[in-house]
Amino acid sequence: MKLIRNFLALLGLLAIVAGTVGYFSFQSLAARLDPGAFGVYQEVGGRFLESLDPGTAFVRVVKVEEGLTPDDVEEVLESAAVDLELLYVGKSPFYKQVEAVTGESYRYITFFSFCDARVGAEMADYNNTYTAFMPCRIALVEDPDGSLSLHMMDLDMLIYGGKPLPPELKAGAIQVRDKLNILMERAAAGEF
């Protein structure tokens, strides 16, 4: 009995030590992250737990108003990008590539690329790996039911998910994110 009591006491002591070390390690990590990091992790984690799909967790989706065609949405994307001072880099009609390879028709999926060269250069100068996110892309997708939707990576993880970005870079990244969100909303509504 005494042996079991001593073993449990030792186990309890180890649990307290491990908990204390874990708490202070977490506090140290939390102090180095952007203040918005935990909010982003909570939002992304919530979407993941709801869908169990990492793609869904990291992507922003906006449904296109019924009655708009891919050409309508494309026209708004190109026009509104100019209004928002985003460079329209180009498009890649994925569905045409699929059709060329398979010989069968495929639902409409096209990738549109946009850039803010100033902010892009700041991102590249800050960390070369950020170039993997460039240019920013919005996908126009025909859903299996025939409706259209716009898809874009949720840039909040890039902005808030790690150590704080330098203030000017963070402000520029937020501005680009906001412009892209406006672009998606306008295109989804057919608003020039």
HUBEL-V736728 format. One record per residue. N is the residue number from 1. SS is DSSP state (H for helix, E for strand, C for the rest). OMEGA is omega in whole degrees, 0 to 359 (999 if undefined). D_LAST is the distance of its C-alpha to the last C-alpha in whole Angstrom. Layout:
N,SS,OMEGA,D_LAST ; N,SS,OMEGA,D_LAST
This chain:
1,C,180,80 ; 2,H,179,80 ; 3,H,179,78 ; 4,H,179,75 ; 5,H,180,75 ; 6,H,178,75 ; 7,H,179,72 ; 8,H,177,70 ; 9,H,178,70 ; 10,H,178,69 ; 11,H,177,66 ; 12,H,178,65 ; 13,H,178,66 ; 14,H,179,64 ; 15,H,179,61 ; 16,H,179,61 ; 17,H,180,61 ; 18,H,178,58 ; 19,H,179,56 ; 20,H,178,57 ; 21,H,179,56 ; 22,H,180,53 ; 23,H,182,52 ; 24,H,175,52 ; 25,H,178,51 ; 26,H,179,47 ; 27,H,179,48 ; 28,H,178,48 ; 29,H,182,45 ; 30,H,181,43 ; 31,H,182,43 ; 32,H,182,42 ; 33,E,173,39 ; 34,C,179,35 ; 35,C,180,36 ; 36,C,186,33 ; 37,H,185,34 ; 38,H,175,36 ; 39,H,178,33 ; 40,H,179,31 ; 41,H,179,34 ; 42,H,181,34 ; 43,H,180,31 ; 44,H,179,31 ; 45,H,178,34 ; 46,H,178,33 ; 47,H,179,31 ; 48,H,182,33 ; 49,H,178,36 ; 50,H,186,34 ; 51,H,188,33 ; 52,C,182,36 ; 53,C,181,33 ; 54,H,177,32 ; 55,H,178,29 ; 56,H,183,28 ; 57,H,187,29 ; 58,C,186,27 ; 59,E,175,24 ; 60,E,182,21 ; 61,E,175,20 ; 62,E,178,17 ; 63,E,178,17 ; 64,C,180,14 ; 65,C,179,14 ; 66,C,179,17 ; 67,C,177,16 ; 68,C,179,13 ; 69,C,174,14 ; 70,H,178,14 ; 71,H,178,13 ; 72,H,183,10 ; 73,H,179,10 ; 74,H,180,11 ; 75,H,179,8 ; 76,H,179,5 ; 77,H,182,8 ; 78,H,182,9 ; 79,H,183,7 ; 80,H,178,6 ; 81,H,178,10 ; 82,H,179,10 ; 83,H,183,9 ; 84,C,180,11 ; 85,C,172,14 ; 86,C,177,14 ; 87,E,174,16 ; 88,E,185,15 ; 89,E,179,19 ; 90,E,180,18 ; 91,E,177,19 ; 92,E,182,22 ; 93,C,184,22 ; 94,H,183,25 ; 95,H,179,25 ; 96,H,177,26 ; 97,H,179,29 ; 98,H,180,30 ; 99,H,180,31 ; 100,H,182,32 ; 101,H,186,35 ; 102,H,185,36 ; 103,C,181,35 ; 104,C,178,34 ; 105,C,183,30 ; 106,C,180,28 ; 107,C,185,25 ; 108,C,171,22 ; 109,E,178,21 ; 110,E,179,20 ; 111,E,179,19 ; 112,E,183,17 ; 113,E,181,18 ; 114,E,182,17 ; 115,E,166,19 ; 116,C,188,20 ; 117,H,181,23 ; 118,H,181,25 ; 119,H,177,24 ; 120,H,178,25 ; 121,H,178,28 ; 122,H,178,29 ; 123,H,180,29 ; 124,H,179,31 ; 125,H,179,34 ; 126,H,182,34 ; 127,C,182,35 ; 128,H,182,35 ; 129,H,179,34 ; 130,H,178,30 ; 131,H,177,30 ; 132,H,179,30 ; 133,H,186,26 ; 134,C,345,25 ; 135,C,178,22 ; 136,E,184,20 ; 137,E,172,19 ; 138,E,178,17 ; 139,E,172,18 ; 140,E,189,17 ; 141,E,170,20 ; 142,E,180,21 ; 143,C,180,23 ; 144,C,179,27 ; 145,C,178,26 ; 146,C,178,23 ; 147,C,181,20 ; 148,E,175,18 ; 149,E,178,17 ; 150,E,183,16 ; 151,E,178,19 ; 152,E,176,19 ; 153,E,176,23 ; 154,C,186,23 ; 155,C,181,24 ; 156,H,178,26 ; 157,H,178,29 ; 158,H,184,29 ; 159,H,189,28 ; 160,H,194,31 ; 161,C,182,33 ; 162,C,178,36 ; 163,E,183,37 ; 164,C,173,35 ; 165,C,173,33 ; 166,C,187,34 ; 167,H,181,32 ; 168,H,179,30 ; 169,H,179,29 ; 170,H,179,28 ; 171,H,178,26 ; 172,H,179,24 ; 173,H,178,24 ; 174,H,180,22 ; 175,H,179,20 ; 176,H,178,19 ; 177,H,181,19 ; 178,H,178,17 ; 179,H,179,14 ; 180,H,177,14 ; 181,H,176,14 ; 182,H,179,11 ; 183,H,179,10 ; 184,H,181,11 ; 185,H,180,11 ; 186,H,181,7 ; 187,H,181,8 ; 188,H,180,10 ; 189,H,183,9 ; 190,C,183,6 ; 191,C,177,4 ; 192,C,999,0
